[in-house]
Amino acid sequence: MNDTVEKTTDEVILGVDRGFNYKFVILGLVAIVTAIVLFRYGKFIKIIIETFPRDVRGIFRLAKTAKALSFHEKKGHSVSDIFDGIVQKHPSKVCINFEGEEWTFQEVQSYGNQVANYFFSQGYRKGDVVGLFMENRPEYACIWLGLSKIGVVIALINSHIRLDPLKHSLEVSDAKGLIFGTELSEAIFEVLTESDVKDRLSLYTVGSFKKGSHVMQENYPCNTNLLDLELGRCSTSTPLVIDKPTFMDELFYM
């Protein structure tokens, strides 16, 4: 019997050699597959690599936000409570920068408190709805923040709609009052010709009347209030509310 191990018939047919090193074959296959993947999906893989640090940061931030939301929900904190906490930390820091006009966190809080105190004194309570019809300005955010302090739900009405769509928005929101900017006076005046809207809503206007406008202060119904003037008489301290809003309460409609 020979010392040399002879190949079996099957091994010869399959081309298998017991002394053959398969590592080179495996490495070769891996290299081929890698080349194919890189050729077909190279751009996609490059994007994944480049955006990976950003995605990781985003995941951590989302996790941090989710943790904070869970904390505030358990504590029953409202949006205004959370904002007041930020004011305590950064009272002099700029909160709103709009067309060169800057409002600090303290100024936003003070204005919001005036809004809350005024509307609370007018009988508005948690669950009531007030429409907000204004173009962009710092007071826009301050007003809905202030109303949220007493649990009033704000119906944010698109400033571009007119006539029937505007009337429809006021009707479906079931608003008890309407705050509007004087820049939209003419749009409001068109809707006020409908007596059912005029009689149902208490009106509050913000801003000064522009010269040349077809609608001036004297044209408004007797239930129109100049909000700038009224707020100047109100306290900037935090409103004393018995039925405080909570984290899960409605904040605004859009």
Buried (B, 14 or more C-beta within 10 A) or exposed (E): EEEEEEBEEEEEEEEEEEEEEEEEEEEEEEEEEEEEEEEEEEEEEEEEEEEEEEEEEEEEEEEEEEEEEEEBEEEEBBBBBBBBEBBEEEEEEEBBEEEEEEBBBBBBBBBBBBBBBBBBEEEBBBEBBBBBBBEEBBBBBBBBBBBBBBBBBBBBBEBEBBEEEBBEBBEEBEBBBBBBBBBBBEBBBBBBEBEEBBEBBBBBBBBEBEEEBEBBEEBBEEEBBBBBEBBEEBEBEBBEBEEBBBBEBBBBBE
